[in-house]
Amino acid sequence: MSSVSYLAILGLGGFFLLLGIIFVIWNKREKERYYNSILLTQRDVKESLTHDPDRPWLSAWQIGGRISLVLGIMLLIAGGVLWLIAH
């Protein structure tokens, strides 16, 4: 493998790691925005306090972020190991 291949793997790992961090932060902002808007529009504050019923679509960004984080870390480790072995 050439050094360009190792750099590509490391670049993809960094990209997925950054993407995962962005998704996790986005999820936190979306949940706060959703539950804060409920306080202003509904009489029943129970949903905003207990988060019941559960809204699975609010966790989609978090799940995607975690997958991206794991994938990014694995690619960074693999690219780093391959780069260290070759050099």
N, C-alpha and C positions, 0 to 999 in steps of 0.2 A: 504494500500500500504506500502511496506517496503521502507526503506531509499535508497535501491539500485535502486528502480524505480525512485525516485526523482533525484538521481545522474545521471541516464541514460538520463532523460529528459533534465537536465541541460547540460550534456555532448553533447547531440545532438544539443541543442541550441547554445552552444559555437562553435561546429563544423560548423554549417550552417552560423553562424555569421562570422567566419574566412574565410570560403569559399566565402561568399558574398563580403568581403573586397578584397580578392585575385582576384575575377572576375572583380570587378570594376576597380582595378588597371591594370589588364591585358587588359581591354577594352581601357583604356587611352593610354597604350603603343602601342597597335595595331593600333589605329587611328593615333597616331603621326607617327608611322613607315610607314603606308600606304601613308599618305598625304605627308610626307617628301620624300618618294621614287618617288612620282609623279613629284616633283619639278625637280628632276635630270633627269628624262627620257622623259618628255613631253615638247613640245614647248608651249602648252597652259597651262598657270598657273591658269586659271580661276577655274578649278575644285579644285585645292588645296586651293584657297583663299575663294571660296564661298561654297565648298563642294556640288556642284551641278553637276551632278545628285546625289541624295542621295543614299548611299550604305547601305541598311538595314542590311546586314550581319555584318557590322562593329558594330552595336548596339546590337548584340545578346549576347555578354558577359556582357554588361551593364544591359540588361533586366534580364538575369539569375542571375546576382549579386544582383540586387534589390530584386528579389524574394527570394533569399537565405537570404539576410539581414532581410527581413520582417519575414520570417519563423523562423530564428534564434532568433530574438528578441521576437517573440511570444512564442517560446519554453522556452526561458530563463525566461520570465515573468511567464508562467504557472508553470514551475518547481519550481521557487522561491516561488510563492504563495502556492503551494501544500506543499512545505517543511516547510514554516512558519506556516501553519495551523496544520500540523502534529506534529510539535515540539513546 
